Amino acid sequence: MLIVDSQVHIWGANTPERPWPQRAAPQRPVPLSADDLLREMDAAGVDRVVIVPPSWEGDRNDLASAAALAHPGRFATMGRLDPAAPGARGSLAAWRKQPGMLGLRFTFHTPILAPLLTEGHMDWVWAEAEKAGVPVYVLVPHSMVHLIDRVAQRYPGLKLVMDHLALSSTKKDEAAFREFDLLLAIAKRPNVAAKASALPCYSTDTYPYRSLHGYLRQAYDAFGPKRLFWGTDLSRSPIPYRQHVTLFTEEIPWLSAADKEWIMGRGVCEWLGWKA
């Protein structure tokens, strides 16, 4: 079974030569490099990772692209783009021609980033991405899922993925899932998938996180195994990498062997066009 993590960040240090914008703090003080990640993957039995450049580094993809170029069988990238940057418009026609580049990732879950979505700055991006066949990861809170639903309806040829099941706050347990129905509702759009990623971050439970299994079942029933992608967001994980794998492959009895094949890797690769 192919094991593909749908999201991990790698990044470098904040230096004068490579400064970060004043946007957010990193998930941990020591950067996670591509070499660090390869060692973690090998130890955990993870075949591939979709690298997602983190927002705290700004809208740059250099480290992720270098990793994908050096290890094309292990890494690919969902890259960042500043919609207001000079030359951004028109760039998506050749976006996937960059080495290892599968698509785009946008985050709208903080007051600094939300206006990109709420004030219409993304409208041209959706249109160009649909035309160019560029899939998009999006992170929004449950309260903003309806805005992505409008995008999915307006651009039915655009493949969208809801990051972390639209869990984006610091809340945990029932408080984190209070508006979960808003995420489940968008599953009616056939061009929308969801990442069952970073789930242990939203629970005070311990492995194997029995309290999360019911929510995962709801997501499975809504999206189905072909539109539900396993992932970790490893750099903020409260558990070892291997336990993220076994949480799905060994601890959820109602997942069939075929379900696991899709959820653990085949689904995200087919959705993003990452060939085996």
Protein Blocks (a to p, Z undefined) as FASTA:
>chain_A
ZZddfbdcddddddfklccddfbccfbfbdcdfklmmmmmmmnopabdcddddfklopaf
klmmmmmmmmmmlgccdddddfkbghkgoplmmmmmpghiabdcddfkbfklmmmmmnop
mmmmmmmmmmnopacdddddfklmmmmmmmmmmmmmbccddehhlpabfbehjllmmmmm
mmmmmmmpmkbccddehklmmccbdcehlmlmmmmmmmmmmnopmlcccdfklmlccbdf
klmmmmmmmmmmklcfklmmmmnmmmmmmmnopaZZ
